Amino acid sequence: MSRFEPGPPVDPDGLRVVAIAAPGRRPGFSCGNESLDRFIATDEVDEFEEAGLGRTYLVLYEGGFIGFYTLSNASLRVEYVRGDRPFSRPVEERVDAFPAVMIGRLAVAKEWQGRGVGRHMIDLIVPEALLQGRRSGVRLLILEAIPDSVAFYERCGFTIVKETRRERGRRNRTMFLDLRPIQDLGE
């Protein structure tokens, strides 16, 4: 197999997610994005956790560390979704922002990319966001996608927000996944 061809798809039953419990560097991880690699390999992840800015989870497969993601609480202002049909109910028109869970970071190690790991990570995050919604109210799963990742997130069901003044000219794109239809399926 060439180093440019992905290996076989990952069996989602073999994935394990663990919260970062102990401080410490995780060198050797490379997803191809310098900022994400630096975050997980330096004290930055521990400082982020200590400051209460998010919680980072390691994704393991067959005992090896293959990815990570960071979640936090957030909201998305109504003007970002105004006019979208699912958000036009009277009660939704009386709020300034929708409560959300934010994926602050999501990374898959280079050698595991193209094998379904990222999609399976989203599939693990959605139930976590729904659980949070049962505890405190969450309507959306949101993120800031780098340009190269927009198509991936669209395939996962995310939508780019309306172009607001704040969004114009930004490199990264704010995207959302409405959890309401998913929640309704589970009821």
C-alpha positions in Angstrom: 0.0 0.0 0.0 1.3 3.4 -1.0 1.7 6.0 1.8 -0.8 8.1 -0.2 -3.5 5.5 -0.1 -5.7 5.2 2.9 -5.8 1.8 4.6 -9.0 -0.2 5.2 -12.0 1.5 6.8 -11.9 1.7 10.6 -14.4 -0.5 12.5 -16.3 2.0 14.7 -16.7 -0.7 17.4 -12.9 -0.6 17.9 -12.8 3.1 18.7 -12.5 4.2 22.3 -12.8 7.7 23.6 -11.1 8.8 26.8 -11.0 12.2 28.5 -7.6 13.7 29.0 -7.1 12.9 32.7 -3.5 13.6 33.4 -1.4 16.5 32.2 1.4 15.7 29.8 2.6 16.1 26.3 1.6 13.7 23.5 4.4 14.1 21.1 4.5 12.4 17.7 0.9 13.1 16.8 0.6 14.7 13.3 -2.6 15.4 11.5 -1.0 17.8 8.9 -2.2 21.0 10.7 0.6 22.6 12.6 -1.8 24.4 15.1 -3.6 21.2 16.0 -0.4 19.2 16.3 1.1 21.8 18.6 -2.0 22.0 20.7 -1.9 18.3 21.6 1.9 17.9 21.8 2.6 20.9 24.1 1.3 22.2 27.4 -1.4 24.2 25.5 -3.9 21.4 25.9 -3.4 21.3 29.7 -3.6 25.1 30.0 -6.9 25.0 28.0 -8.3 22.3 30.3 -7.2 24.1 33.5 -8.8 27.4 32.3 -12.1 25.6 31.8 -12.2 26.6 28.1 -13.0 23.1 26.8 -12.6 19.4 27.4 -10.3 17.4 25.2 -10.9 13.7 24.4 -8.4 11.3 22.9 -9.6 8.8 20.3 -7.9 5.4 20.5 -8.0 2.5 18.1 -6.6 -0.9 18.9 -4.7 0.8 21.8 -3.1 3.5 19.7 -3.8 7.2 19.8 -5.3 8.2 16.4 -7.2 11.5 17.0 -8.7 13.9 19.4 -11.4 16.5 19.7 -12.2 19.3 22.1 -15.8 20.3 23.2 -17.1 23.4 24.9 -20.4 25.2 25.5 -21.3 28.0 23.1 -24.1 29.7 21.4 -24.9 30.9 17.9 -26.6 34.2 17.3 -30.0 33.9 15.6 -28.9 36.1 12.6 -26.6 33.2 11.5 -29.6 31.0 10.8 -32.3 33.5 10.2 -34.6 32.5 7.4 -33.8 28.8 7.6 -37.1 27.0 7.7 -36.4 24.9 10.8 -35.7 28.0 12.8 -38.9 30.0 12.1 -41.2 28.8 14.9 -42.5 31.5 17.1 -40.7 30.4 20.2 -37.4 30.3 18.3 -38.0 33.9 17.0 -37.9 35.1 20.7 -34.3 34.2 21.4 -31.1 36.1 20.6 -28.9 33.0 20.3 -29.3 29.2 20.2 -27.5 27.2 22.8 -24.8 25.0 21.3 -21.9 22.6 21.9 -18.9 23.6 20.0 -16.3 21.4 18.5 -13.2 23.5 19.1 -10.7 21.1 17.6 -11.0 17.8 15.7 -7.9 16.0 14.4 -7.1 12.6 12.9 -3.6 11.4 12.6 -2.3 11.5 9.0 -2.0 7.7 8.7 -5.6 7.3 9.7 -7.1 9.9 7.5 -9.4 8.7 4.7 -10.5 5.7 6.7 -13.7 7.0 8.3 -12.2 8.0 11.6 -13.4 11.7 11.4 -16.9 10.7 10.5 -17.0 8.2 13.4 -15.7 10.9 15.7 -18.7 13.1 14.7 -21.0 10.1 15.3 -19.5 9.9 18.8 -19.8 13.7 19.4 -23.5 14.0 18.4 -24.9 11.8 21.2 -22.7 13.6 23.7 -24.2 16.9 22.5 -27.7 15.4 22.7 -27.0 14.2 26.3 -25.8 17.7 27.2 -29.0 19.0 25.7 -31.1 16.9 28.0 -29.2 18.4 31.0 -29.2 22.0 30.0 -30.7 22.7 26.6 -28.6 22.5 23.4 -30.0 23.0 19.9 -26.9 23.1 17.7 -23.5 21.5 17.3 -21.2 24.2 15.9 -17.6 24.6 14.7 -15.2 26.8 12.8 -14.0 24.9 9.8 -10.8 25.6 8.0 -11.4 25.8 4.2 -10.0 22.4 3.5 -12.4 20.8 6.0 -15.7 22.5 4.9 -16.6 19.7 2.4 -16.0 17.0 5.0 -18.3 18.7 7.5 -21.0 19.3 4.8 -20.9 15.5 4.1 -21.5 15.0 7.9 -24.6 17.2 7.7 -23.2 20.6 8.8 -24.4 23.8 7.1 -22.4 27.0 6.6 -24.1 29.9 8.4 -25.6 32.9 6.7 -23.0 35.4 5.7 -23.2 38.1 8.4 -21.0 41.1 8.7 -18.8 39.2 11.2 -18.4 36.2 8.8 -17.5 38.3 5.7 -13.8 37.9 4.8 -13.0 35.3 7.5 -10.8 32.4 6.4 -12.5 29.8 8.7 -16.2 29.2 8.2 -18.7 28.9 11.0 -20.9 25.8 10.5 -23.7 24.2 12.4 -25.6 21.0 12.7 -29.2 21.3 14.0 -29.6 18.6 16.6 -33.4 19.0 16.8 -34.2 16.6 13.9 -31.7 14.1 15.3 -33.2 14.4 18.8 -36.7 13.9 17.3 -35.6 10.7 15.7 -34.5 9.3 19.0 -37.7 10.0 20.8 
